[in-house]
Amino acid sequence: MRYLTAGESHGPQLTTIIEGVPAGLYITEEDINFELARRQKGHGRGRRMQIETDRAKITSGVRHARTLGSPIALVVENKDWTHWTKIMGAAPITEEEESEMKRQISRPRPGHADLNGAIKYNHRDMRNVLERSSARETTVRVAAGAVAKKILAELGITVAGHVLQIGGVKAEKTAYTSIEDLKRVTEESPVRCYDEEAGRQMMAAIDEAKANGDSIGGIVEVIVEGMPVGVGSYVHYDRKLDSKLAAAVLSINAFKGVEFGIGFEAAGKNGSDVHDEIVWDEEKGYTRATNRLGGLEGGMSTGMPIVVRGVMKPIPTLYKPLKSVDIETKEPFSASIERSDSCAVPAASVVAEAAVAWEIANAVVEQFGLDQIDRIKENVENMKKLSREF
Ligand SMILES: Cc1cc2nc3c(=O)[nH]c(=O)nc-3n(C[C@H](O)[C@H](O)[C@H](O)COP(=O)(O)O)c2cc1C
């Protein structure tokens, strides 16, 4: 499967075209809108999220709620577009209109794509960069992830994203009773944290950062349960599932690091405290006594839960401005703000969940794919049976 996204932050709409989705999958606009609403929530989001109520429209590839096997096109309108038709329209404008707009951006914001993008594409108006580099694009990544999650649900694979840390506050209670419980509790938390007390402290940390005109980042975790053994491969570098997952998480705006299982902690430990011993029992077949490697060995799923973590830097647009240089005057200035979130870690956990779901669904469809969801399901069930009996 593959997908492309298109659309500017204040353009008329965001679009994704998803190709290679098996036929026969039950999906509705409501399934996608449910995920889009999850991305919009979270303590610390700015005014833009109050303006937009993201709703996806399926414009091809689905008939009577079943996928056809043909490309699926999804569009999400930007409500704010009505205020931007002149500034962001595709039609030509006169020089006079251009000077009237006075909305040329010549002041790059530190931590954003503004300056590098402007130099790279020779844009004197940095709006041409920020409109596309904006995390508004993650809306349609979540839409594509919603389709992936529908595929995975059919195959008994569950994906759940949640927040482990915001600023200096870490979740202490992280051991969840079941993935369903994890999903239920984090869905009710304004910061998507399983540890309610830590969640309260996270909200206070966000409020404090906001009051100081600052921003904070954090760590999100995505868990995938119900994986068959052997998804991905050790035979070639670009088939390793962990490398694909890492790239997917790092491709999310503001994500700066990825780890699996105990991750970077492994550096300071002995091998005997890192590797997971293999055990066998009649009912489950082969499992691991622990899951410190996060469900991945040799670039393949072990059948244990996949545990991926990503670190998000604090949002770069600050009400407390950072120094930068105007590209027209070469004079220093303090970077002013566009509407901005003070913390988007809760929303980013939904985006990370979608990105991981996409990679897992893609790898599973590639490995077990037969163009039809029911036959993929049969193949996955056979694989699960085979590995139990192996
Ligand atoms: C869900 C989400 C929302 C974001 N919201 C904002 C925001 O309101 N303001 C901002 O400056 N950056 C925001 N970002 C981060 C920027 O998009 C990102 O830092 C920027 O595009 C530069 O890319 P880089 O940090 O990956 O280098 C957000 C990121 C995510 C994932």
The ligand as an ORCA input file, in Angstrom:
! r2SCAN-3c Opt
* xyz 0 1
  C       0.177     17.512     16.206
  C       1.232     18.561     16.067
  C       0.896     19.907     16.242
  C       1.858     20.902     16.131
  N       1.490     22.192     16.345
  C       2.425     23.167     16.260
  C       2.085     24.524     16.520
  O       0.937     24.859     16.840
  N       3.072     25.455     16.412
  C       4.347     25.135     16.080
  O       5.206     25.992     16.011
  N       4.709     23.853     15.820
  C       3.797     22.864     15.900
  N       4.162     21.562     15.643
  C       5.566     21.262     15.314
  C       6.035     21.821     13.978
  O       5.160     21.478     12.929
  C       7.467     21.362     13.645
  O       8.297     21.513     14.737
  C       8.019     22.136     12.454
  O       7.265     21.850     11.308
  C       9.515     21.870     12.169
  O       9.747     20.545     11.867
  P      10.755     19.647     12.744
  O      10.496     20.038     14.182
  O      10.333     18.229     12.478
  O      12.155     19.958     12.323
  C       3.209     20.544     15.793
  C       3.533     19.195     15.588
  C       2.570     18.210     15.738
  C       2.944     16.763     15.529
*
